[in-house]
Amino acid sequence: MAYILFDLDGTLLPLNLDYFLKLYLQEVKNYVRRKFDPDLTIKAILAATEEMVQNTGARTNSEVFWEAFDRVYPGTAELRYVFEKFYHTSFKNIGKYFKPHPLARPMIRYLYKKGHTLVLATNALFPKSAIVERLSWANLSPKYFCFITHYDNMHYCKPNPNYYKEILEKINARPSECLMIGNDPAEDLVARDLGLKTFLLKDFEVKRENPRTPDFSGDFSELYRFIRENY
């Protein structure tokens, strides 16, 4: 049995991150504008997200996020519940702009039936509800994954190597037993520093200067072939 970690955005779900963020922030503004200042809400989201990325592990990412959010836009404790409702309602509107990759579900089902342990190792910047919703856009169920990272159960973010160390501790796995698959050389291939094997998915590769070198790389069809031949 192997432990296989998958990134979500740009990996299991074909998605241009800049395009997604543009749609997401606009949807948030439309949703909150009746009761809250939409521009200040977005400013607080961006500032709080940046603080999450710098989280050093003393608190969960969600604790860091909402403490930072309140500093930028104080007196809006209600917004936490508004956002949770948002992810179950209006956030779904964005899904129509993204289509699942035809090989994603067959590949995940193949690995699941083989008995491998699958982890959805998306950057832990959102609540679980938002991640499960995006997973549905990829035509995938959370049942296939033994562990899904989100901002309530993680204390680090990519590209901090401790993000991967925390996952390994939670699933009780050794680095040598694991493969990390993702499209971002900076955020996903840092797992190699801990001893995980890595596969860089080229379809929506995030272009970086001086990128890390993966153990394996290719497009989605090459990934699926690699999985079938090795797992």
JODA-V15259 format. One record per helix or strand of 2 or more residues. SS is the DSSP state (helix for helix, strand for strand). FROM is the first residue (numbers start at 1). LEN is the number of residues. Records with the same first field share a line. If there is no record, write none. Layout:
SS: FROM-LEN  FROM-LEN
This chain:
strand: 3-4  117-4  147-2  178-5  197-5  216-3
helix: 17-16  38-16  61-12  79-10  90-8  104-10  128-10  142-3  161-11  175-3  189-6  220-11
